[in-house]
Amino acid sequence: MAPDDKSSHVTNQFFRGEDPKKIVSQHIKLLHDYNEAKDKAQIAALKGVSIKQLHEEYGLEPED
């Protein structure tokens, strides 16, 4: 098997036919969402309030 064929075969097995760029984009979005949630939790913990109270304080909707 030629090196390019082997690389394509491994890529196809790993990504199961999905576009690797799409997968990376999805992972970046998930990491962004996770980091936002983590940041909110840390700020709430430092202030000694709940996330709900933090949202109310900053005029945010629950889904923000």
All heavy atoms as TSV, in Angstrom:
chain	resi	resn	atom	element	x	y	z
A	1	MET	N	N	0.858	-1.184	0.000
A	1	MET	CA	C	0.000	0.000	0.000
A	1	MET	C	C	0.898	1.238	0.000
A	1	MET	O	O	1.813	1.358	0.803
A	1	MET	CB	C	-0.904	-0.032	1.240
A	1	MET	CG	C	-1.939	1.045	1.283
A	1	MET	SD	S	-3.046	0.988	2.732
A	1	MET	CE	C	-4.028	-0.443	2.385
A	2	ALA	N	N	0.638	2.181	-0.887
A	2	ALA	CA	C	1.414	3.416	-0.976
A	2	ALA	C	C	1.151	4.280	0.256
A	2	ALA	O	O	0.076	4.199	0.853
A	2	ALA	CB	C	1.035	4.170	-2.246
A	3	PRO	N	N	2.134	5.117	0.640
A	3	PRO	CA	C	1.952	5.962	1.838
A	3	PRO	C	C	0.675	6.798	1.809
A	3	PRO	O	O	-0.017	6.911	2.814
A	3	PRO	CB	C	3.199	6.856	1.837
A	3	PRO	CG	C	4.227	6.078	1.097
A	3	PRO	CD	C	3.464	5.282	0.062
A	4	ASP	N	N	0.338	7.408	0.657
A	4	ASP	CA	C	-0.885	8.218	0.576
A	4	ASP	C	C	-2.127	7.365	0.765
A	4	ASP	O	O	-3.091	7.777	1.409
A	4	ASP	CB	C	-0.963	8.943	-0.764
A	4	ASP	CG	C	0.015	10.106	-0.831
A	4	ASP	OD1	O	0.464	10.564	0.238
A	4	ASP	OD2	O	0.326	10.547	-1.951
A	5	ASP	N	N	-2.126	6.152	0.202
A	5	ASP	CA	C	-3.257	5.239	0.361
A	5	ASP	C	C	-3.413	4.825	1.815
A	5	ASP	O	O	-4.521	4.757	2.337
A	5	ASP	CB	C	-3.086	3.987	-0.515
A	5	ASP	CG	C	-3.169	4.296	-2.000
A	5	ASP	OD1	O	-3.706	5.371	-2.352
A	5	ASP	OD2	O	-2.684	3.469	-2.791
A	6	LYS	N	N	-2.282	4.563	2.467
A	6	LYS	CA	C	-2.313	4.139	3.873
A	6	LYS	C	C	-2.852	5.274	4.750
A	6	LYS	O	O	-3.678	5.051	5.629
A	6	LYS	CB	C	-0.920	3.732	4.332
A	6	LYS	CG	C	-0.895	3.078	5.678
A	6	LYS	CD	C	0.486	2.549	6.005
A	6	LYS	CE	C	0.474	1.788	7.312
A	6	LYS	NZ	N	1.791	1.247	7.626
A	7	SER	N	N	-2.402	6.494	4.469
A	7	SER	CA	C	-2.873	7.652	5.232
A	7	SER	C	C	-4.376	7.842	5.058
A	7	SER	O	O	-5.101	8.082	6.028
A	7	SER	CB	C	-2.128	8.905	4.770
A	7	SER	OG	O	-2.639	10.044	5.403
A	8	SER	N	N	-4.862	7.735	3.837
A	8	SER	CA	C	-6.300	7.871	3.580
A	8	SER	C	C	-7.088	6.780	4.274
A	8	SER	O	O	-8.154	7.035	4.840
A	8	SER	CB	C	-6.579	7.809	2.075
A	8	SER	OG	O	-6.128	8.975	1.458
A	9	HIS	N	N	-6.539	5.568	4.255
A	9	HIS	CA	C	-7.222	4.442	4.901
A	9	HIS	C	C	-7.345	4.678	6.413
A	9	HIS	O	O	-8.417	4.501	6.989
A	9	HIS	CB	C	-6.462	3.143	4.619
A	9	HIS	CG	C	-7.045	1.942	5.286
A	9	HIS	ND1	N	-8.242	1.390	4.887
A	9	HIS	CD2	C	-6.608	1.200	6.332
A	9	HIS	CE1	C	-8.517	0.351	5.664
A	9	HIS	NE2	N	-7.538	0.222	6.547
A	10	VAL	N	N	-6.247	5.105	7.031
A	10	VAL	CA	C	-6.260	5.370	8.478
A	10	VAL	C	C	-7.217	6.515	8.791
A	10	VAL	O	O	-8.011	6.437	9.732
A	10	VAL	CB	C	-4.834	5.682	8.990
A	10	VAL	CG1	C	-4.867	6.197	10.421
A	10	VAL	CG2	C	-3.954	4.453	8.884
A	11	THR	N	N	-7.177	7.582	7.994
A	11	THR	CA	C	-8.074	8.722	8.207
A	11	THR	C	C	-9.525	8.295	8.087
A	11	THR	O	O	-10.358	8.658	8.920
A	11	THR	CB	C	-7.764	9.848	7.195
A	11	THR	OG1	O	-6.414	10.277	7.388
A	11	THR	CG2	C	-8.695	11.032	7.390
A	12	ASN	N	N	-9.846	7.518	7.067
A	12	ASN	CA	C	-11.222	7.059	6.877
A	12	ASN	C	C	-11.680	6.170	8.021
A	12	ASN	O	O	-12.822	6.252	8.451
A	12	ASN	CB	C	-11.374	6.321	5.542
A	12	ASN	CG	C	-11.347	7.271	4.369
A	12	ASN	OD1	O	-11.635	8.450	4.514
A	12	ASN	ND2	N	-10.995	6.757	3.213
A	13	GLN	N	N	-10.798	5.317	8.532
A	13	GLN	CA	C	-11.164	4.461	9.672
A	13	GLN	C	C	-11.409	5.304	10.916
A	13	GLN	O	O	-12.355	5.089	11.657
A	13	GLN	CB	C	-10.058	3.452	9.966
A	13	GLN	CG	C	-10.107	2.236	9.098
A	13	GLN	CD	C	-9.105	1.200	9.582
A	13	GLN	OE1	O	-7.997	1.524	9.983
A	13	GLN	NE2	N	-9.510	-0.047	9.544
A	14	PHE	N	N	-10.550	6.289	11.149
A	14	PHE	CA	C	-10.654	7.093	12.364
A	14	PHE	C	C	-11.880	7.998	12.336
A	14	PHE	O	O	-12.609	8.092	13.306
A	14	PHE	CB	C	-9.381	7.930	12.555
A	14	PHE	CG	C	-9.378	8.734	13.814
A	14	PHE	CD1	C	-9.185	8.128	15.036
A	14	PHE	CD2	C	-9.580	10.098	13.777
A	14	PHE	CE1	C	-9.191	8.867	16.206
A	14	PHE	CE2	C	-9.588	10.845	14.935
A	14	PHE	CZ	C	-9.390	10.216	16.152
A	15	PHE	N	N	-12.108	8.682	11.223
A	15	PHE	CA	C	-13.202	9.644	11.144
A	15	PHE	C	C	-14.495	9.042	10.617
A	15	PHE	O	O	-15.508	9.717	10.547
A	15	PHE	CB	C	-12.794	10.841	10.278
A	15	PHE	CG	C	-11.709	11.674	10.905
A	15	PHE	CD1	C	-10.442	11.687	10.358
A	15	PHE	CD2	C	-11.952	12.423	12.030
A	15	PHE	CE1	C	-9.435	12.452	10.934
A	15	PHE	CE2	C	-10.962	13.190	12.610
A	15	PHE	CZ	C	-9.692	13.196	12.057
A	16	ARG	N	N	-14.448	7.790	10.230
A	16	ARG	CA	C	-15.630	7.062	9.749
A	16	ARG	C	C	-16.389	7.836	8.672
A	16	ARG	O	O	-17.608	7.984	8.719
A	16	ARG	CB	C	-16.543	6.707	10.905
A	16	ARG	CG	C	-15.847	5.791	11.887
A	16	ARG	CD	C	-16.784	5.269	12.940
A	16	ARG	NE	N	-16.014	4.379	13.786
A	16	ARG	CZ	C	-15.962	4.456	15.087
A	16	ARG	NH1	N	-16.675	5.343	15.720
A	16	ARG	NH2	N	-15.217	3.621	15.785
A	17	GLY	N	N	-15.647	8.377	7.719
A	17	GLY	CA	C	-16.258	9.046	6.585
A	17	GLY	C	C	-16.649	10.489	6.826
A	17	GLY	O	O	-17.100	11.154	5.913
A	18	GLU	N	N	-16.509	10.992	8.044
A	18	GLU	CA	C	-16.848	12.388	8.312
A	18	GLU	C	C	-15.675	13.282	7.932
A	18	GLU	O	O	-14.526	12.887	7.990
A	18	GLU	CB	C	-17.174	12.583	9.796
A	18	GLU	CG	C	-18.473	11.926	10.217
A	18	GLU	CD	C	-18.834	12.270	11.646
A	18	GLU	OE1	O	-18.915	13.481	11.941
A	18	GLU	OE2	O	-19.009	11.351	12.436
A	19	ASP	N	N	-15.980	14.496	7.564
A	19	ASP	CA	C	-14.957	15.463	7.193
A	19	ASP	C	C	-14.170	15.870	8.448
A	19	ASP	O	O	-14.760	16.392	9.408
A	19	ASP	CB	C	-15.635	16.684	6.565
A	19	ASP	CG	C	-14.655	17.773	6.182
A	19	ASP	OD1	O	-13.454	17.488	6.046
A	19	ASP	OD2	O	-15.110	18.919	6.000
A	20	PRO	N	N	-12.847	15.637	8.463
A	20	PRO	CA	C	-12.046	15.988	9.651
A	20	PRO	C	C	-12.166	17.462	10.036
A	20	PRO	O	O	-12.197	17.782	11.216
A	20	PRO	CB	C	-10.614	15.643	9.228
A	20	PRO	CG	C	-10.768	14.628	8.152
A	20	PRO	CD	C	-12.048	14.976	7.438
A	21	LYS	N	N	-12.275	18.366	9.053
A	21	LYS	CA	C	-12.401	19.799	9.365
A	21	LYS	C	C	-13.714	20.075	10.099
A	21	LYS	O	O	-13.759	20.898	11.008
A	21	LYS	CB	C	-12.319	20.627	8.096
A	21	LYS	CG	C	-10.929	20.647	7.496
A	21	LYS	CD	C	-10.878	21.459	6.238
A	21	LYS	CE	C	-9.480	21.396	5.647
A	21	LYS	NZ	N	-9.391	22.137	4.402
A	22	LYS	N	N	-14.772	19.372	9.720
A	22	LYS	CA	C	-16.059	19.538	10.391
A	22	LYS	C	C	-15.969	19.037	11.834
A	22	LYS	O	O	-16.494	19.664	12.753
A	22	LYS	CB	C	-17.143	18.771	9.635
A	22	LYS	CG	C	-18.525	18.941	10.209
A	22	LYS	CD	C	-19.555	18.210	9.383
A	22	LYS	CE	C	-20.932	18.338	10.005
A	22	LYS	NZ	N	-21.954	17.606	9.262
A	23	ILE	N	N	-15.291	17.916	12.032
A	23	ILE	CA	C	-15.132	17.358	13.374
A	23	ILE	C	C	-14.342	18.322	14.254
A	23	ILE	O	O	-14.726	18.600	15.399
A	23	ILE	CB	C	-14.456	15.978	13.320
A	23	ILE	CG1	C	-15.391	14.970	12.648
A	23	ILE	CG2	C	-14.045	15.501	14.707
A	23	ILE	CD1	C	-14.757	13.646	12.336
A	24	VAL	N	N	-13.256	18.871	13.725
A	24	VAL	CA	C	-12.447	19.822	14.490
A	24	VAL	C	C	-13.278	21.051	14.836
A	24	VAL	O	O	-13.239	21.543	15.972
A	24	VAL	CB	C	-11.172	20.209	13.708
A	24	VAL	CG1	C	-10.459	21.376	14.364
A	24	VAL	CG2	C	-10.237	19.011	13.597
A	25	SER	N	N	-14.047	21.548	13.881
A	25	SER	CA	C	-14.900	22.706	14.129
A	25	SER	C	C	-15.913	22.426	15.243
A	25	SER	O	O	-16.139	23.275	16.121
A	25	SER	CB	C	-15.623	23.089	12.837
A	25	SER	OG	O	-16.437	24.198	13.043
A	26	GLN	N	N	-16.506	21.238	15.225
A	26	GLN	CA	C	-17.461	20.859	16.273
A	26	GLN	C	C	-16.771	20.785	17.632
A	26	GLN	O	O	-17.324	21.240	18.643
A	26	GLN	CB	C	-18.110	19.520	15.943
A	26	GLN	CG	C	-19.067	19.572	14.783
A	26	GLN	CD	C	-19.510	18.192	14.327
A	26	GLN	OE1	O	-18.837	17.185	14.540
A	26	GLN	NE2	N	-20.666	18.139	13.675
A	27	HIS	N	N	-15.577	20.236	17.669
A	27	HIS	CA	C	-14.843	20.118	18.932
A	27	HIS	C	C	-14.477	21.498	19.477
A	27	HIS	O	O	-14.573	21.736	20.681
A	27	HIS	CB	C	-13.596	19.260	18.757
A	27	HIS	CG	C	-13.895	17.808	18.743
A	27	HIS	ND1	N	-13.479	16.939	19.720
A	27	HIS	CD2	C	-14.596	17.051	17.873
A	27	HIS	CE1	C	-13.903	15.732	19.451
A	27	HIS	NE2	N	-14.582	15.759	18.333
A	28	ILE	N	N	-14.084	22.409	18.593
A	28	ILE	CA	C	-13.754	23.764	19.029
A	28	ILE	C	C	-14.983	24.436	19.630
A	28	ILE	O	O	-14.894	25.093	20.668
A	28	ILE	CB	C	-13.165	24.583	17.865
A	28	ILE	CG1	C	-11.771	24.067	17.530
A	28	ILE	CG2	C	-13.130	26.071	18.196
A	28	ILE	CD1	C	-11.172	24.627	16.262
A	29	LYS	N	N	-16.140	24.264	19.002
A	29	LYS	CA	C	-17.381	24.849	19.541
A	29	LYS	C	C	-17.700	24.262	20.912
A	29	LYS	O	O	-18.054	24.985	21.842
A	29	LYS	CB	C	-18.554	24.622	18.595
A	29	LYS	CG	C	-19.831	25.291	19.098
A	29	LYS	CD	C	-21.060	24.828	18.374
A	29	LYS	CE	C	-22.334	25.457	18.887
A	29	LYS	NZ	N	-22.507	25.521	20.325
A	30	LEU	N	N	-17.559	22.938	21.042
A	30	LEU	CA	C	-17.828	22.297	22.327
A	30	LEU	C	C	-16.865	22.791	23.406
A	30	LEU	O	O	-17.272	23.033	24.550
A	30	LEU	CB	C	-17.749	20.775	22.202
A	30	LEU	CG	C	-18.868	20.119	21.406
A	30	LEU	CD1	C	-18.557	18.643	21.180
A	30	LEU	CD2	C	-20.204	20.281	22.102
A	31	LEU	N	N	-15.585	22.953	23.057
A	31	LEU	CA	C	-14.616	23.472	24.020
A	31	LEU	C	C	-14.953	24.908	24.425
A	31	LEU	O	O	-14.844	25.277	25.597
A	31	LEU	CB	C	-13.199	23.410	23.445
A	31	LEU	CG	C	-12.575	22.027	23.393
A	31	LEU	CD1	C	-11.288	22.070	22.569
A	31	LEU	CD2	C	-12.295	21.502	24.787
A	32	HIS	N	N	-15.390	25.713	23.466
A	32	HIS	CA	C	-15.788	27.089	23.756
A	32	HIS	C	C	-16.972	27.105	24.723
A	32	HIS	O	O	-16.959	27.845	25.720
A	32	HIS	CB	C	-16.146	27.805	22.448
A	32	HIS	CG	C	-16.631	29.194	22.642
A	32	HIS	ND1	N	-15.797	30.243	22.965
A	32	HIS	CD2	C	-17.878	29.716	22.573
A	32	HIS	CE1	C	-16.511	31.335	23.092
A	32	HIS	NE2	N	-17.777	31.055	22.852
A	33	ASP	N	N	-17.976	26.285	24.446
A	33	ASP	CA	C	-19.152	26.199	25.324
A	33	ASP	C	C	-18.747	25.753	26.732
A	33	ASP	O	O	-19.207	26.303	27.732
A	33	ASP	CB	C	-20.192	25.239	24.757
A	33	ASP	CG	C	-20.828	25.742	23.476
A	33	ASP	OD1	O	-20.662	26.941	23.134
A	33	ASP	OD2	O	-21.495	24.928	22.799
A	34	TYR	N	N	-17.875	24.739	26.799
A	34	TYR	CA	C	-17.405	24.232	28.088
A	34	TYR	C	C	-16.673	25.330	28.854
A	34	TYR	O	O	-16.913	25.541	30.051
A	34	TYR	CB	C	-16.480	23.025	27.881
A	34	TYR	CG	C	-15.716	22.664	29.120
A	34	TYR	CD1	C	-16.312	21.927	30.136
A	34	TYR	CD2	C	-14.397	23.073	29.295
A	34	TYR	CE1	C	-15.617	21.610	31.293
A	34	TYR	CE2	C	-13.699	22.762	30.441
A	34	TYR	CZ	C	-14.309	22.032	31.440
A	34	TYR	OH	O	-13.610	21.735	32.575
A	35	ASN	N	N	-15.781	26.049	28.176
A	35	ASN	CA	C	-15.004	27.091	28.848
A	35	ASN	C	C	-15.890	28.219	29.351
A	35	ASN	O	O	-15.650	28.757	30.439
A	35	ASN	CB	C	-13.914	27.629	27.917
A	35	ASN	CG	C	-12.755	26.676	27.791
A	35	ASN	OD1	O	-12.437	25.938	28.714
A	35	ASN	ND2	N	-12.117	26.672	26.636
A	36	GLU	N	N	-16.913	28.574	28.589
A	36	GLU	CA	C	-17.845	29.608	29.059
A	36	GLU	C	C	-18.570	29.152	30.328
A	36	GLU	O	O	-18.705	29.920	31.278
A	36	GLU	CB	C	-18.860	29.946	27.973
A	36	GLU	CG	C	-18.331	30.880	26.920
A	36	GLU	CD	C	-19.424	31.391	25.998
A	36	GLU	OE1	O	-20.560	30.890	26.039
A	36	GLU	OE2	O	-19.118	32.316	25.229
A	37	ALA	N	N	-19.029	27.913	30.330
A	37	ALA	CA	C	-19.733	27.382	31.506
A	37	ALA	C	C	-18.797	27.323	32.707
A	37	ALA	O	O	-19.177	27.679	33.834
A	37	ALA	CB	C	-20.303	26.002	31.204
A	38	LYS	N	N	-17.567	26.883	32.473
A	38	LYS	CA	C	-16.586	26.796	33.557
A	38	LYS	C	C	-16.277	28.182	34.114
A	38	LYS	O	O	-16.202	28.371	35.340
A	38	LYS	CB	C	-15.309	26.130	33.045
A	38	LYS	CG	C	-14.258	25.909	34.126
A	38	LYS	CD	C	-13.015	25.293	33.549
A	38	LYS	CE	C	-12.356	26.349	32.727
A	38	LYS	NZ	N	-10.967	26.218	32.465
A	39	ASP	N	N	-16.118	29.166	33.230
A	39	ASP	CA	C	-15.842	30.535	33.674
A	39	ASP	C	C	-16.971	31.076	34.537
A	39	ASP	O	O	-16.736	31.692	35.580
A	39	ASP	CB	C	-15.619	31.461	32.474
A	39	ASP	CG	C	-14.324	31.176	31.730
A	39	ASP	OD1	O	-13.469	30.437	32.260
A	39	ASP	OD2	O	-14.181	31.683	30.597
A	40	LYS	N	N	-18.212	30.847	34.109
A	40	LYS	CA	C	-19.362	31.303	34.889
A	40	LYS	C	C	-19.373	30.651	36.271
A	40	LYS	O	O	-19.631	31.316	37.274
A	40	LYS	CB	C	-20.671	30.995	34.171
A	40	LYS	CG	C	-20.919	31.860	32.964
A	40	LYS	CD	C	-22.204	31.457	32.279
A	40	LYS	CE	C	-22.401	32.182	30.984
A	40	LYS	NZ	N	-23.612	31.748	30.284
A	41	ALA	N	N	-19.091	29.365	36.316
A	41	ALA	CA	C	-19.087	28.657	37.595
A	41	ALA	C	C	-17.989	29.198	38.508
A	41	ALA	O	O	-18.208	29.363	39.715
A	41	ALA	CB	C	-18.903	27.160	37.363
A	42	GLN	N	N	-16.828	29.485	37.946
A	42	GLN	CA	C	-15.732	30.016	38.757
A	42	GLN	C	C	-16.055	31.410	39.288
A	42	GLN	O	O	-15.788	31.714	40.453
A	42	GLN	CB	C	-14.435	30.042	37.949
A	42	GLN	CG	C	-13.857	28.659	37.712
A	42	GLN	CD	C	-12.633	28.690	36.813
A	42	GLN	OE1	O	-12.453	29.592	36.010
A	42	GLN	NE2	N	-11.803	27.663	36.947
A	43	ILE	N	N	-16.632	32.255	38.451
A	43	ILE	CA	C	-17.005	33.604	38.892
A	43	ILE	C	C	-18.063	33.526	39.986
A	43	ILE	O	O	-17.962	34.218	41.008
A	43	ILE	CB	C	-17.499	34.452	37.700
A	43	ILE	CG1	C	-16.340	34.742	36.749
A	43	ILE	CG2	C	-18.130	35.759	38.182
A	43	ILE	CD1	C	-16.764	35.329	35.416
A	44	ALA	N	N	-19.052	32.668	39.785
A	44	ALA	CA	C	-20.105	32.505	40.796
A	44	ALA	C	C	-19.506	32.009	42.106
A	44	ALA	O	O	-19.866	32.503	43.187
A	44	ALA	CB	C	-21.186	31.546	40.291
A	45	ALA	N	N	-18.596	31.060	42.035
A	45	ALA	CA	C	-17.977	30.520	43.246
A	45	ALA	C	C	-17.166	31.598	43.966
A	45	ALA	O	O	-17.212	31.700	45.204
A	45	ALA	CB	C	-17.090	29.324	42.895
A	46	LEU	N	N	-16.424	32.404	43.219
A	46	LEU	CA	C	-15.633	33.472	43.833
A	46	LEU	C	C	-16.518	34.514	44.511
A	46	LEU	O	O	-16.162	35.056	45.554
A	46	LEU	CB	C	-14.757	34.159	42.785
A	46	LEU	CG	C	-13.546	33.367	42.300
A	46	LEU	CD1	C	-12.895	34.066	41.107
A	46	LEU	CD2	C	-12.537	33.199	43.422
A	47	LYS	N	N	-17.672	34.783	43.922
A	47	LYS	CA	C	-18.604	35.768	44.490
A	47	LYS	C	C	-19.483	35.164	45.572
A	47	LYS	O	O	-20.183	35.877	46.273
A	47	LYS	CB	C	-19.489	36.346	43.384
A	47	LYS	CG	C	-18.750	37.246	42.433
A	47	LYS	CD	C	-19.737	37.829	41.433
A	47	LYS	CE	C	-19.173	39.093	40.879
A	47	LYS	NZ	N	-20.127	40.156	40.743
A	48	GLY	N	N	-19.489	33.829	45.656
A	48	GLY	CA	C	-20.319	33.169	46.660
A	48	GLY	C	C	-21.796	33.197	46.317
A	48	GLY	O	O	-22.635	33.270	47.216
A	49	VAL	N	N	-22.104	33.179	45.023
A	49	VAL	CA	C	-23.498	33.190	44.579
A	49	VAL	C	C	-23.731	32.012	43.635
A	49	VAL	O	O	-22.792	31.377	43.176
A	49	VAL	CB	C	-23.855	34.515	43.853
A	49	VAL	CG1	C	-23.679	35.705	44.787
A	49	VAL	CG2	C	-23.030	34.716	42.598
A	50	SER	N	N	-25.002	31.778	43.328
A	50	SER	CA	C	-25.315	30.724	42.356
A	50	SER	C	C	-25.171	31.293	40.943
A	50	SER	O	O	-25.132	32.511	40.748
A	50	SER	CB	C	-26.748	30.221	42.558
A	50	SER	OG	O	-27.671	31.219	42.178
A	51	ILE	N	N	-25.107	30.419	39.974
A	51	ILE	CA	C	-25.039	30.859	38.581
A	51	ILE	C	C	-26.314	31.621	38.220
A	51	ILE	O	O	-26.270	32.616	37.508
A	51	ILE	CB	C	-24.782	29.672	37.631
A	51	ILE	CG1	C	-23.372	29.126	37.891
A	51	ILE	CG2	C	-24.936	30.080	36.178
A	51	ILE	CD1	C	-23.010	27.894	37.116
A	52	LYS	N	N	-27.437	31.174	38.768
A	52	LYS	CA	C	-28.703	31.875	38.524
A	52	LYS	C	C	-28.611	33.310	39.039
A	52	LYS	O	O	-29.018	34.254	38.354
A	52	LYS	CB	C	-29.861	31.134	39.203
A	52	LYS	CG	C	-31.197	31.798	38.992
A	52	LYS	CD	C	-32.311	31.034	39.662
A	52	LYS	CE	C	-33.636	31.765	39.453
A	52	LYS	NZ	N	-34.740	31.111	40.114
A	53	GLN	N	N	-28.070	33.481	40.239
A	53	GLN	CA	C	-27.928	34.826	40.799
A	53	GLN	C	C	-26.958	35.668	39.961
A	53	GLN	O	O	-27.180	36.860	39.751
A	53	GLN	CB	C	-27.441	34.756	42.239
A	53	GLN	CG	C	-28.472	34.204	43.199
A	53	GLN	CD	C	-27.871	33.891	44.559
A	53	GLN	OE1	O	-26.766	33.356	44.645
A	53	GLN	NE2	N	-28.607	34.246	45.601
A	54	LEU	N	N	-25.919	35.042	39.460
A	54	LEU	CA	C	-24.951	35.733	38.609
A	54	LEU	C	C	-25.629	36.218	37.325
A	54	LEU	O	O	-25.433	37.362	36.910
A	54	LEU	CB	C	-23.792	34.788	38.276
A	54	LEU	CG	C	-22.582	35.385	37.584
A	54	LEU	CD1	C	-21.846	36.325	38.523
A	54	LEU	CD2	C	-21.653	34.281	37.123
A	55	HIS	N	N	-26.462	35.378	36.739
A	55	HIS	CA	C	-27.204	35.762	35.532
A	55	HIS	C	C	-28.122	36.937	35.826
A	55	HIS	O	O	-28.218	37.874	35.022
A	55	HIS	CB	C	-28.005	34.574	35.001
A	55	HIS	CG	C	-27.198	33.644	34.167
A	55	HIS	ND1	N	-27.734	32.911	33.156
A	55	HIS	CD2	C	-25.882	33.320	34.184
A	55	HIS	CE1	C	-26.792	32.180	32.584
A	55	HIS	NE2	N	-25.664	32.412	33.208
A	56	GLU	N	N	-28.808	36.882	36.961
A	56	GLU	CA	C	-29.711	37.975	37.323
A	56	GLU	C	C	-28.932	39.279	37.518
A	56	GLU	O	O	-29.363	40.343	37.082
A	56	GLU	CB	C	-30.490	37.618	38.584
A	56	GLU	CG	C	-31.523	36.532	38.361
A	56	GLU	CD	C	-32.137	36.006	39.657
A	56	GLU	OE1	O	-31.706	36.412	40.764
A	56	GLU	OE2	O	-33.046	35.160	39.549
A	57	GLU	N	N	-27.773	39.186	38.160
A	57	GLU	CA	C	-26.950	40.358	38.426
A	57	GLU	C	C	-26.506	41.037	37.132
A	57	GLU	O	O	-26.446	42.273	37.051
A	57	GLU	CB	C	-25.711	39.948	39.240
A	57	GLU	CG	C	-24.784	41.091	39.592
A	57	GLU	CD	C	-23.596	40.630	40.420
A	57	GLU	OE1	O	-23.671	39.577	41.089
A	57	GLU	OE2	O	-22.576	41.335	40.377
A	58	TYR	N	N	-26.195	40.249	36.118
A	58	TYR	CA	C	-25.708	40.805	34.858
A	58	TYR	C	C	-26.784	40.898	33.781
A	58	TYR	O	O	-26.507	41.231	32.637
A	58	TYR	CB	C	-24.523	39.978	34.333
A	58	TYR	CG	C	-23.275	40.184	35.170
A	58	TYR	CD1	C	-22.920	39.266	36.145
A	58	TYR	CD2	C	-22.488	41.305	34.981
A	58	TYR	CE1	C	-21.790	39.453	36.918
A	58	TYR	CE2	C	-21.347	41.508	35.749
A	58	TYR	CZ	C	-21.013	40.575	36.719
A	58	TYR	OH	O	-19.886	40.770	37.474
A	59	GLY	N	N	-28.035	40.594	34.142
A	59	GLY	CA	C	-29.132	40.704	33.203
A	59	GLY	C	C	-29.066	39.690	32.066
A	59	GLY	O	O	-29.456	39.980	30.945
A	60	LEU	N	N	-28.558	38.491	32.366
A	60	LEU	CA	C	-28.442	37.440	31.359
A	60	LEU	C	C	-29.617	36.491	31.427
A	60	LEU	O	O	-30.190	36.261	32.488
A	60	LEU	CB	C	-27.141	36.634	31.576
A	60	LEU	CG	C	-25.847	37.438	31.507
A	60	LEU	CD1	C	-24.679	36.567	31.932
A	60	LEU	CD2	C	-25.635	37.975	30.108
A	61	GLU	N	N	-29.959	35.932	30.288
A	61	GLU	CA	C	-30.986	34.904	30.226
A	61	GLU	C	C	-30.364	33.556	30.646
A	61	GLU	O	O	-29.150	33.390	30.516
A	61	GLU	CB	C	-31.538	34.790	28.805
A	61	GLU	CG	C	-32.233	36.039	28.300
A	61	GLU	CD	C	-33.484	36.363	29.106
A	61	GLU	OE1	O	-34.219	35.421	29.479
A	61	GLU	OE2	O	-33.730	37.553	29.370
A	62	PRO	N	N	-31.172	32.620	31.131
A	62	PRO	CA	C	-30.634	31.324	31.556
A	62	PRO	C	C	-29.828	30.592	30.474
A	62	PRO	O	O	-28.856	29.907	30.767
A	62	PRO	CB	C	-31.865	30.519	31.931
A	62	PRO	CG	C	-32.891	31.544	32.273
A	62	PRO	CD	C	-32.590	32.733	31.392
A	63	GLU	N	N	-30.218	30.763	29.206
A	63	GLU	CA	C	-29.503	30.067	28.145
A	63	GLU	C	C	-28.204	30.766	27.731
A	63	GLU	O	O	-27.453	30.235	26.930
A	63	GLU	CB	C	-30.395	29.856	26.912
A	63	GLU	CG	C	-30.922	31.113	26.262
A	63	GLU	CD	C	-32.205	31.635	26.904
A	63	GLU	OE1	O	-32.801	30.980	27.765
A	63	GLU	OE2	O	-32.594	32.746	26.537
A	64	ASP	N	N	-27.929	31.963	28.278
A	64	ASP	CA	C	-26.684	32.681	27.955
A	64	ASP	C	C	-25.499	32.031	28.616
A	64	ASP	O	O	-25.502	31.461	29.615
A	64	ASP	CB	C	-26.774	34.150	28.379
A	64	ASP	CG	C	-27.695	34.956	27.483
A	64	ASP	OD1	O	-27.918	34.530	26.341
A	64	ASP	OD2	O	-28.175	36.006	27.934
